[in-house]
Amino acid sequence: MRITIVCVGKLKEKYWQDAIAEYSKRLSRYHKLEIVELPDEKAPETMSPAQEEEVKKKEGERILKAIKDDAFVVALAIEGKGLTSEGLADFMAKKAVGGVSHMAFVIGGSLGLSKEVMKRADFALSFSAMTFPHQMMRVILLEQIYRAERINRKEPYHK
């Protein structure tokens, strides 16, 4: 399966880059992985709700342009469905058996995802009711995809 991670924001810190490189290497045994980094929209510290929506809309337009038509889109969103690691493994296995050959995971900017991106999503996934920095979410997502593959192949992994 092809896996694309579409994310808003750049990784600046070396430790995040190293973690992404490590999980990308591990996942390359199982999947063709592509990570698409999109620029975040510059915005003032304090914004009105209308300004926040405008920022999400602009970031959302970039996200939608980066998503291929053939992708099954999984939006990472607080309001999404929570799954265990085993649940994510089962979800991905069922999608693969059901004919999904390209899955795109979307991580929004600091304000979240636009309505348009959520409408395009085929599934909304939540890792927690808490909010995390996009850099951390990339690492967590890649680790969970890697863990899901190990679970599905019944290969040992550490809980």
CORBEL-V633137 format. One line per field, one symbol per residue. phi: phi as a letter, one per 20 degrees, with the letter a starting at -180 (. if undefined). psi: psi as a letter, one per 40 degrees, with the letter a starting at -180 (. if undefined). burial: I if it has 16 or more other ideal C-beta (glycine too) atoms within 10 Angstrom, else O. A space follows every 50 residues. Layout:
# CORBEL-V633137
phi->???
psi->???
burial->???
This chain:
# CORBEL-V633137
phi->.ecdddceodedfffffffffffffffffdcedcddedfeffbfgdcfgf fffffffffffffffeeffeeeedeebgefeecfgfffgfgfffffffof dbddeddeefendfgffffffebdddeafedcfgfffffffffffffgff ffelefbde
psi->ihhhhhihiihdhddddddddddddddeddihhhhhhiiihhiidhiidd dddddddddddddddehidehhhhhhideahhiidddddddddddddeeh ehhhhhhaadeaiiddddddheihhheieiiiiddddddddddddddddd ddefiiih.
burial->IOIIIIIIIOIOOOOIOOIIOOIIOIIOOIIOIOOIIIOIIOIOOOOOOO OOOOIIOIIIOIIIOIIOOOIIIIIIIOOIOOIOOOOIIOIIOOIOOOOI OIIIIIIIIIIIIIOOIIOIIOIIIOIOOOOOOIIOIIIIIIIIIIIIII IIOOOOOOO
